[in-house]
Amino acid sequence: MPTRKRFIQQTALATGAFLAGGMLNSAVAADAEAEVEKLTILHTNDVHSRLEPFPMDGSRNQGLGGVAARALEISKVRAEQRNVLLLDAGDIFQGTPFFNFYKGEPEMKAMTMMGYDACTMGNHDFDAGMENFATQMKHAKFPVILCNYDFTGTPLEYKTVPYTIINKGKLKIGITGVGIEMKGLVPDNLYGNTQYLDPVVQANRVAEQLKRQDNCDMVICLSHLGFRYREPKVSDEIFAKESVHIDLIIGGHTHTFFDAPVVYKNKSGSDVVVNQVGWAGIVLGRLDYAFQRNKKKNLEASHTVVIGKKTSE
């Protein structure tokens, strides 16, 4: 039978070991948390010059959209999250009198004010011609990314880039972009001598460089191909399945409101996330990623943030 003195000694040792173990577990948990790098991706597509909310006229979308409400939501996210990307998948122009009168200047200025990191071009961004788009780009403090249009000998030569790399915290994010075939969709005189190249081939080529040579932790493609078609036509669905090294496709053109991102397997069996948020700036897409110490990434959450407040008069 242990003496009272020995009992107290044993109890003290056990208590010390327990507390030390608890502190060790807390330290390990804190280290594990510190090793996780978070990235929030906000995105839009097919805003179509909708700078103001839809009018309060009894229509389905009354009170929704508008750059003021979108800017407020973006600011809230940036105040809460350290690493935030803001991207757009094209068709910035056309759809309201703002474009008819000002040809895209207020749209570009608004996107610069909101701090967009990159965008791609949609077919309607050619509606006032390439020279006009080149002119409006002087108001953009972000790159316009396209890897499957050859603009040699046109007003857009040297104005766009095939990709960009953005550092967010400890993360290195590669971004490329692809556009839709314009023949039969856009009047010939508006895109002139622009050469359309296979978007899957070109995007895969750029993505391989971003992943293998530039060692990007994530590769994003801004796509204006459209989500899905009944006819045999390249779409984001086909693109995702035929892709390699692309982790996320942010889509546009078909004005598809996704309830949640769609996940496909690429040619090597890895996941490719595809998302799109309708049109007119009604919704701001949000994707929250977590990167582990080995840079393995997980899509932890996705949100569709409705912009503006739908009310009745």
C-alpha positions in Angstrom: 0.0 0.0 0.0 1.6 3.3 -1.0 2.4 5.9 1.6 0.7 9.3 1.5 3.9 11.0 0.4 4.4 8.5 -2.5 0.8 8.9 -3.5 1.2 12.7 -3.7 4.4 12.3 -5.8 2.8 9.9 -8.2 -0.3 12.1 -8.6 1.9 15.2 -9.3 3.8 13.3 -11.9 0.7 12.1 -13.6 -0.9 15.5 -13.5 2.2 17.1 -15.0 2.3 14.5 -17.8 -1.4 15.1 -18.5 -0.9 18.9 -18.7 2.2 18.5 -20.8 0.4 16.1 -23.2 -2.5 18.6 -23.4 -0.1 21.5 -24.2 1.7 19.3 -26.7 -1.6 18.4 -28.5 -2.6 22.0 -28.5 0.7 23.0 -30.0 0.5 20.3 -32.6 -3.0 21.4 -33.5 -1.9 25.1 -33.7 1.0 24.1 -36.0 -1.3 22.1 -38.2 -3.7 25.0 -38.4 -0.8 27.3 -39.3 0.3 24.9 -42.1 -3.1 25.3 -43.8 -3.2 28.1 -46.3 -6.6 29.4 -47.3 -7.7 30.9 -50.6 -11.0 32.5 -51.4 -11.9 32.9 -55.1 -14.7 35.4 -56.0 -15.9 35.4 -59.6 -18.4 36.8 -62.1 -19.3 36.3 -65.7 -21.6 37.8 -68.4 -22.2 41.0 -66.4 -23.2 42.7 -69.7 -22.7 46.4 -68.6 -25.2 46.0 -65.7 -23.7 48.7 -63.6 -26.9 49.6 -61.8 -29.4 47.2 -60.1 -32.4 46.0 -62.1 -35.2 48.6 -61.9 -38.0 48.2 -59.4 -40.5 47.4 -62.1 -42.1 44.2 -60.9 -39.8 42.0 -62.9 -38.2 38.8 -61.6 -34.8 40.4 -61.1 -35.9 43.8 -59.7 -33.5 45.3 -57.2 -30.7 42.7 -58.0 -27.2 43.3 -59.2 -25.3 46.6 -59.5 -21.6 47.4 -58.9 -22.2 49.2 -55.6 -23.8 46.2 -53.9 -21.1 43.9 -55.5 -18.3 46.1 -54.3 -19.7 46.0 -50.8 -19.8 42.2 -50.7 -16.3 42.0 -52.1 -15.1 44.4 -49.4 -16.7 42.3 -46.7 -15.0 39.1 -47.9 -11.6 40.9 -48.1 -12.0 42.1 -44.6 -12.6 38.5 -43.4 -10.2 36.6 -45.6 -6.4 37.1 -46.1 -6.0 35.6 -49.6 -8.7 36.7 -52.0 -8.8 36.4 -55.8 -11.4 38.3 -57.9 -11.9 37.1 -61.5 -14.3 37.5 -64.4 -15.0 35.1 -67.3 -16.0 37.6 -70.0 -18.9 39.4 -71.7 -18.2 42.5 -69.6 -19.8 44.7 -72.3 -23.2 45.1 -74.0 -26.7 45.0 -72.6 -27.5 48.5 -71.1 -27.3 52.1 -72.3 -24.0 52.5 -70.4 -22.3 50.5 -73.2 -24.2 52.2 -76.0 -23.1 55.6 -74.8 -19.6 55.0 -73.3 -18.4 51.8 -75.1 -17.1 50.1 -72.0 -15.2 52.8 -70.1 -17.4 52.8 -66.9 -17.4 48.9 -66.9 -13.5 48.8 -66.9 -13.2 51.6 -64.4 -15.7 49.9 -62.0 -13.8 46.6 -62.2 -10.6 48.4 -61.5 -12.2 50.1 -58.5 -13.4 46.7 -57.2 -9.9 45.3 -57.6 -10.3 42.6 -60.1 -7.2 40.4 -60.5 -7.9 39.2 -64.1 -10.5 38.6 -66.7 -11.0 37.0 -70.1 -12.9 38.2 -73.2 -16.3 37.1 -74.3 -17.9 37.4 -77.7 -19.8 40.6 -76.8 -16.6 42.3 -75.7 -16.0 42.6 -79.5 -19.3 44.4 -80.1 -17.7 47.8 -80.7 -14.7 46.3 -82.4 -11.2 45.4 -81.3 -9.8 48.9 -81.5 -12.5 50.0 -79.0 -11.6 47.1 -76.6 -8.0 48.0 -76.8 -8.9 51.7 -76.0 -11.0 50.7 -73.0 -8.2 48.5 -71.7 -6.3 51.6 -70.6 -8.8 51.9 -67.8 -8.1 48.3 -66.6 -5.5 47.8 -63.9 -5.7 44.0 -64.4 -4.7 41.7 -67.2 -7.0 40.4 -70.0 -6.1 36.7 -70.4 -6.5 34.6 -73.6 -4.4 31.7 -74.8 -6.4 30.6 -77.8 -6.8 33.8 -79.8 -3.9 34.9 -82.0 -4.2 38.7 -82.3 -1.2 39.2 -84.5 -1.7 42.1 -86.9 -4.8 43.4 -85.0 -5.4 46.3 -82.6 -5.3 43.8 -79.7 -1.8 42.5 -80.6 0.3 42.7 -77.4 -2.7 43.9 -75.4 -3.7 40.5 -73.9 -1.6 37.8 -72.2 -1.9 34.0 -72.4 -1.5 33.6 -68.6 -0.6 35.4 -65.4 0.8 34.2 -62.1 -0.5 35.7 -58.9 1.0 35.1 -55.4 -1.4 35.0 -52.5 0.3 34.4 -49.2 2.4 31.3 -49.6 0.4 30.2 -52.7 1.3 30.6 -56.3 -1.7 30.7 -58.6 -1.5 30.4 -62.4 -4.4 31.8 -64.4 -5.1 31.3 -68.1 -8.1 32.0 -70.3 -10.0 30.7 -73.4 -12.5 32.2 -75.7 -15.3 30.8 -77.9 -15.2 30.3 -81.7 -16.3 33.7 -83.1 -17.0 32.6 -86.7 -20.8 32.8 -87.1 -21.2 34.3 -83.7 -19.5 37.7 -84.1 -19.6 39.7 -87.3 -16.4 39.1 -89.3 -15.4 42.8 -89.3 -15.5 43.0 -85.5 -12.8 40.4 -84.9 -10.9 40.9 -88.2 -7.8 38.8 -88.6 -8.0 37.2 -85.2 -7.1 33.5 -85.4 -9.1 31.1 -83.3 -7.0 28.2 -81.9 -8.2 25.0 -80.3 -8.9 26.0 -76.7 -8.3 22.6 -75.2 -4.9 22.2 -76.8 -3.8 25.7 -76.0 -5.0 25.7 -72.4 -3.4 22.3 -71.7 -0.1 23.6 -73.1 -0.2 26.7 -70.9 -1.4 24.7 -67.8 1.5 22.2 -68.2 3.9 25.1 -68.1 2.3 26.7 -65.1 2.3 23.5 -63.1 5.6 21.9 -64.2 7.9 24.8 -65.0 6.4 27.6 -62.9 5.5 25.3 -60.0 2.1 26.8 -59.5 0.1 25.4 -56.6 -3.2 25.9 -58.5 -4.1 26.5 -62.2 -7.4 28.3 -63.0 -8.9 28.8 -66.5 -11.3 31.6 -67.2 -13.5 30.2 -69.9 -16.0 31.8 -72.2 -16.8 28.5 -74.0 -20.2 27.9 -72.4 -21.1 25.1 -70.0 -22.8 22.5 -72.1 -24.5 22.1 -75.5 -26.7 19.6 -77.3 -24.8 19.9 -80.5 -21.2 18.6 -80.8 -19.4 21.8 -79.7 -16.5 22.4 -77.3 -17.9 23.3 -73.9 -16.6 23.6 -70.3 -17.9 20.1 -69.7 -15.9 18.6 -72.6 -12.9 20.9 -71.8 -12.8 19.7 -68.2 -12.7 16.0 -69.2 -10.0 16.7 -71.8 -7.9 18.9 -69.6 -4.6 18.2 -67.8 -3.2 20.2 -64.9 -6.2 22.6 -64.7 -7.8 22.6 -61.2 -10.7 25.1 -61.7 -12.7 26.3 -64.7 -14.6 29.5 -64.1 -17.1 29.6 -67.0 -19.4 32.0 -68.8 -21.4 32.5 -72.1 -24.3 30.2 -71.4 -25.6 32.3 -68.5 -25.9 29.1 -66.4 -26.8 29.6 -62.7 -25.1 26.7 -60.9 -26.6 25.6 -57.5 -23.1 24.2 -56.7 -19.9 23.6 -58.7 -19.7 20.5 -60.9 -16.7 18.3 -60.5 -15.3 16.2 -63.4 -12.3 13.9 -63.8 -9.7 15.1 -66.2 -7.6 12.9 -68.5 -5.3 11.9 -65.7 -8.1 11.1 -63.3 -7.8 14.3 -61.2 -10.7 16.5 -60.1 -11.6 19.6 -62.2 -14.1 22.0 -60.6 -16.4 23.9 -63.0 -18.5 26.8 -61.8 -20.6 29.6 -63.4 -22.9 32.3 -61.9 -25.5 33.2 -64.5 -25.4 36.7 -65.8 -25.9 40.4 -65.1 -24.0 40.5 -61.9 -26.9 39.1 -60.0 -24.7 36.5 -58.2 -21.1 36.7 -57.0 -19.5 33.2 -57.0 -17.4 32.2 -54.0 -15.1 29.2 -53.7 -13.1 28.6 -50.5 -10.0 26.4 -50.8 -7.7 25.0 -48.2 -4.1 24.0 -49.1 -2.3 21.6 -46.8 1.4 21.6 -46.0 2.1 19.4 -49.1 0.0 21.9 -51.1 -2.8 19.4 -51.6 -5.9 21.4 -52.0 -9.5 20.9 -50.9 -12.6 22.8 -52.0 -14.0 23.4 -48.5 -17.1 25.5 -49.3 -18.9 27.1 -52.2 -21.4 30.0 -52.1 -23.6 31.9 -54.4 -23.9 35.4 -53.0 -27.0 37.2 -54.3 -26.1 40.8 -55.1 -28.6 43.4 -54.0 -31.9 43.0 -52.3 -35.1 41.9 -54.0 -37.9 44.0 -52.6 -41.3 45.1 -53.8 -42.7 48.6 -53.9 
